């Protein structure tokens, strides 16, 4: 079978497009023919060696996929040949990744794709939606009618946070820059959109004079002097990016407001958290309330190019890899 894999960590040039044996499945696994996968920032971190983890050799890159069941292990009853399925659990914890024509997938990390779901839109949204759900539920403890401010809301994560927050019944204030991205945030359900290059404090104090319950910063820059005064009492500040960065922390804003700062990485999620999030993602897909901007659709042979584009950091939207 054709696959994109690495023999050792390195630049996008270290990715090999070649033939690997078709994987054998155990009694608790499913053999899946991959139709689509996608490129996430974490895929580049793992491929480059910035995110150190144990991995098989050769290591097939990638995390998310949509596909069709080809064969079912004898101990599994929830799947049958021909089922449309998905997962965002590959390529970590010494599992092989998704940039291959065929995958052996543990049944407990595999989920049915809802009948109404578009597989391209679905695979584009899995990683971001899982991040949004985990962050809003576990870290932000978002409640209905809470006010959420998303700093940098037009990116993949920000877009998913807007949609998930509206799914939970929160009021969403988004920030971005430019007319096109402002309109995009409104189409996703944002109640208010402000320009983050203008006076954020004045704008937010006008919209939410009592402060916001949750701030979700999607960027790698954390200006706590600017942001923490905008929190309401018992407010929560969520971060999921910023490796290697440093920031000044005005601790008085935290303890006088009973506020908190929460950081998290979805790779650390438990199996149960993953399964719970998958059920909610499927509910959003059923209701067609999960949309993601597609930037490019490339073939498997263009995987090096896809990783180089992602690392350049100038693309808006998801890169989809068509495998099958």
C-alpha positions in Angstrom: 0.0 0.0 0.0 1.1 3.6 -0.5 1.9 5.7 2.5 3.7 8.8 3.7 6.1 8.0 6.4 9.4 8.9 8.1 12.4 6.9 9.1 13.7 9.7 11.4 12.4 13.1 12.5 13.4 16.1 10.4 12.2 18.7 7.9 9.3 18.1 5.4 12.0 16.6 3.1 12.3 13.7 5.5 8.8 12.5 4.5 9.0 9.4 2.2 6.1 8.5 -0.2 6.5 4.8 -0.8 5.1 1.3 -0.3 4.5 -0.4 3.1 3.0 -3.8 3.9 -0.8 -3.9 4.5 -1.2 -4.0 8.3 -2.6 -7.1 10.0 -5.4 -6.5 12.4 -6.0 -8.1 15.8 -9.3 -9.3 17.2 -10.0 -5.9 18.6 -9.0 -3.9 15.5 -10.6 -2.7 12.2 -8.9 -2.5 8.8 -9.9 0.8 7.3 -9.4 2.2 3.8 -8.6 5.9 4.2 -10.4 8.4 2.0 -9.2 11.7 3.5 -6.8 12.9 6.1 -5.5 16.3 7.0 -2.4 18.2 8.3 -2.4 19.6 11.8 0.3 21.7 13.5 0.9 18.8 15.9 1.7 16.6 12.9 4.5 18.9 12.0 5.7 19.0 15.6 5.9 15.2 15.8 7.5 14.8 12.3 10.1 17.5 13.1 10.9 16.1 16.6 9.8 19.2 18.5 7.1 17.1 20.1 9.1 14.1 21.3 7.3 10.8 21.5 8.0 7.2 21.1 7.0 6.0 17.6 7.3 2.9 15.5 9.8 2.8 12.6 9.0 3.5 9.9 6.4 5.9 11.3 3.3 6.8 9.2 2.5 10.5 9.9 -0.9 12.0 10.5 -3.6 12.0 13.1 -7.1 12.4 11.7 -9.0 10.4 8.9 -12.2 9.5 7.4 -12.5 6.1 5.6 -14.4 2.9 5.0 -14.3 -0.4 6.9 -12.6 -3.2 4.9 -12.3 -5.9 7.6 -13.5 -6.3 11.2 -11.7 -8.1 14.0 -13.5 -11.1 15.4 -14.1 -9.6 18.8 -15.8 -6.4 17.5 -19.6 -6.2 16.8 -20.2 -2.4 16.4 -18.7 -2.2 12.9 -19.3 -4.0 9.6 -17.6 -4.0 6.2 -18.6 -0.8 4.3 -19.3 1.4 7.3 -18.0 5.0 7.1 -15.8 5.7 10.0 -13.4 8.3 11.5 -10.8 8.8 14.2 -8.5 11.5 15.4 -6.5 9.2 17.7 -3.9 7.9 15.3 -0.2 8.9 15.1 0.2 9.1 18.9 0.9 6.7 21.8 3.0 4.6 19.4 0.1 4.1 16.9 0.7 4.4 13.2 -0.7 7.6 11.6 -3.2 8.2 8.9 -1.3 9.0 5.7 -1.7 5.5 4.2 -4.2 3.7 2.0 -5.0 1.2 4.8 -4.9 1.4 8.6 -5.3 -1.0 11.5 -7.4 0.9 14.0 -8.3 0.0 17.6 -12.0 -0.4 17.8 -12.2 1.7 21.0 -10.7 4.7 19.1 -12.9 4.4 16.0 -16.2 6.2 15.5 -19.0 5.9 13.0 -19.4 8.9 10.6 -23.0 10.2 10.6 -24.9 9.7 7.4 -25.4 13.4 6.8 -21.7 14.2 7.3 -19.5 15.4 4.4 -16.3 13.5 4.9 -14.1 16.4 3.7 -15.8 18.9 6.1 -15.7 16.3 8.8 -12.0 15.4 8.6 -11.2 19.1 8.4 -13.0 19.7 11.7 -12.1 16.8 13.9 -8.9 18.1 15.5 -10.2 21.6 16.0 -13.6 20.5 17.3 -12.0 18.0 19.8 -9.7 20.9 21.0 -12.7 23.2 21.4 -14.9 20.7 23.2 -12.2 19.6 25.6 -11.2 23.1 26.4 -14.7 24.5 26.8 -16.0 21.6 28.9 -13.1 20.5 31.0 -11.0 23.6 31.3 -13.4 26.5 30.8 -16.4 24.7 32.4 -18.5 26.8 30.0 -22.2 27.3 31.0 -25.2 28.3 29.0 -25.4 32.1 28.7 -21.7 32.6 29.7 -19.9 35.3 27.8 -16.9 33.9 25.9 -14.2 36.1 24.2 -12.1 34.3 21.5 -8.9 36.1 20.6 -8.0 35.2 17.1 -11.3 33.5 16.1 -11.0 33.1 12.4 -8.4 30.3 12.5 -9.2 26.6 12.6 -9.3 26.4 16.4 -11.1 29.7 16.8 -13.8 28.7 14.3 -14.4 25.5 16.1 -14.6 27.2 19.5 -17.2 29.7 18.1 -19.4 26.8 16.8 -19.0 24.6 19.9 -19.7 27.5 22.3 -22.9 28.4 20.4 -23.8 24.7 20.5 -23.6 25.0 24.3 -25.7 28.2 24.4 -23.0 30.7 25.2 -22.7 34.3 24.0 -19.6 34.6 21.8 -17.5 37.7 21.2 -14.9 37.0 18.5 -11.9 39.0 17.4 -10.1 38.9 14.1 -8.7 41.3 11.5 -10.1 42.2 8.1 -13.6 42.3 6.5 -13.5 38.8 5.1 -12.5 37.2 8.4 -15.0 39.3 10.3 -17.8 38.1 8.0 -16.6 34.6 8.4 -16.9 34.7 12.2 -20.4 36.1 11.9 -21.4 33.2 9.6 -20.1 30.7 12.2 -22.4 32.2 14.8 -20.4 34.9 16.6 -22.7 37.4 18.3 -20.1 40.2 18.1 -16.9 40.5 16.2 -14.2 43.1 17.0 -10.9 44.0 15.4 -8.0 42.9 17.6 -5.8 45.6 16.1 -8.0 48.2 17.6 -8.6 49.0 21.4 -9.7 45.5 22.6 -10.3 46.7 26.2 -12.6 49.5 25.2 -14.5 47.3 22.8 -15.0 44.5 25.3 -15.9 46.8 28.2 -18.6 48.3 26.0 -20.0 44.9 24.9 -19.6 43.2 28.3 -19.3 45.8 31.0 -19.3 43.2 33.8 -16.4 41.3 32.2 -16.3 38.1 30.2 -16.6 34.7 31.8 -14.0 33.0 29.6 -11.2 34.2 27.4 -9.8 31.7 24.9 -6.6 32.9 23.3 -5.8 30.9 20.2 -2.5 32.7 19.6 1.0 32.0 20.8 1.3 35.4 22.4 -0.3 35.9 25.8 -0.6 39.5 27.0 -2.0 38.9 30.5 -1.7 42.6 31.4 -4.2 43.3 28.6 -6.4 40.3 29.0 -6.8 39.5 32.7 -8.6 42.8 33.6 -11.3 41.8 31.1 -12.3 38.8 33.0 -15.4 38.8 35.2 -15.3 37.3 38.8 -14.3 33.6 38.7 -13.3 34.1 35.0 -11.2 31.6 33.2 -8.4 32.2 30.7 -7.8 29.3 28.3 -4.5 28.8 26.3 -3.6 25.9 24.0 -0.6 27.4 22.3 2.6 29.2 23.1 5.3 26.6 23.5 8.6 28.4 24.3 7.0 31.8 24.9 7.1 33.8 28.1 4.7 36.4 29.6 4.4 38.8 32.5 1.7 37.6 34.9 -0.1 40.3 37.0 -1.1 37.9 39.8 -3.3 40.5 41.5 -5.9 40.2 38.7 -6.1 36.4 39.4 -6.6 36.3 43.2 -8.8 39.4 43.5 -11.2 38.0 40.9 -10.9 34.3 41.9 -9.8 33.8 38.3 -7.7 31.1 36.8 -5.5 30.3 33.8 -5.8 26.9 32.2 -3.5 25.4 29.6 -4.0 22.0 27.9 -3.0 19.8 25.1 -5.5 17.3 23.6 -2.8 14.7 23.1 -3.0 14.2 26.9 -6.7 13.5 26.8 -7.9 10.2 28.3 -9.7 7.6 26.2 -13.0 8.4 27.9 -12.5 12.1 27.2 -11.8 11.2 23.6 -14.9 9.0 23.3 -17.1 11.6 25.0 -15.9 14.4 22.7 -16.4 12.1 19.6 -20.1 11.7 20.5 -20.5 15.5 20.7 -18.6 16.0 17.4 -21.0 13.5 15.8 -23.9 15.4 17.2 -22.6 18.6 15.7 -22.0 16.8 12.4 -25.6 15.4 12.4 -26.9 18.9 12.9 -24.5 20.3 10.3 -23.2 22.8 12.9 -19.5 22.1 12.4 -18.0 23.9 9.4 -14.3 24.5 8.6 -12.7 26.6 5.9 -10.9 24.4 3.4 -7.7 25.9 2.0 -6.4 23.2 -0.3 -7.1 19.6 -1.3 -3.9 17.8 -2.2 -3.0 14.2 -3.2 -0.9 11.9 -1.0 2.1 12.4 -3.2 2.1 16.1 -2.2 2.5 15.4 1.5 6.0 17.1 1.7 4.4 20.2 0.1 1.5 20.1 2.6 3.8 20.1 5.6 6.0 22.9 4.2 2.9 25.0 3.6 1.6 24.4 7.2 5.0 25.2 8.7 5.2 28.5 6.7 2.2 29.6 8.7 0.6 31.7 6.0 -2.4 29.5 5.0 -5.9 30.2 6.2 -7.9 27.0 6.5 -7.3 23.3 6.5 -5.1 21.3 4.1 -6.9 18.1 3.1 -5.1 15.1 1.8 -7.1 12.9 -0.6 -5.8 9.3 -0.1 -8.4 6.9 -1.5 
